[in-house]
Amino acid sequence: MDRPRRWELLVALVLAITSISGAVLTYLSIQQESAASEADERAVIETILIQQQYAGATAQNHGFGDLAARYRRLLAEAEALEATDPERAAVTRQLANAIAAQTGIAEFFSGDPGAKGTFDYEAHLDAALHYFDVVAIPPDQPDRTAARADAYRDRSQALALGAVGMLAVVVLLTLARVVRRRWPRLVLFAAAAGGYLAVVAVTAVRAI
């Protein structure tokens, strides 16, 4: 096989490898951009779910606060009836104790959990927010998901730039193929080979 023929085969082979590399980089870039879009959507959904969790816990907190107020009123009423109507006072106290037992509000009273006690709304809200920790979304999860989306997008951009770099290498190889003078085409081929290696190295570093 003569030298021009070998040269044509070499350039054609390198062109094929470069074109395939560019196509692979383009495909990977699209995949990373798709993953970034999905992560963005997931971050929005997680944010909504966390807001719903907080809204539900807040509503529950207010409801238990109302029960705590009723519990205090019943205890105060029982104390007031103690001297005049002990039987009714006992029934009223039992009702108050039943509310406390069923709801567990007594543990959220600061000081004496009785008629003069104060319901700790903040402590109960914190307990309500952590009640479903096993299945609940952590408060910082949307931020972590958004950060993952940014990482996907950065990799997508790096891969897309790598694909553009491969296109530039293809142009250099095409010029090396059509130029007839020996030294210019060798220079173009060397530039293309160096460009290919540089694109692969830079893309690998930025995409990892």
Secondary structure, DSSP 8 states (H G I E B T S, - for coil): --HHHHHHHHHHHHHHHHHHHHHHHHHHHHHHHHHHHHHHHHHHHHHHHHHHHHHHHHHHHHHHHHHHHHHHHHHHHHHHHTTT-HHHHHHHHHHHHHHHHHH-GGGGEES-SSTT-EE-HHHHHHHHHHTTTTTS--TTHHHHHHHHHHHHHHHHHHHHHHHHHHHHHHHHHHHHHH--SHHHHHHHHHHHHHHHHHHHHHHHHHH-
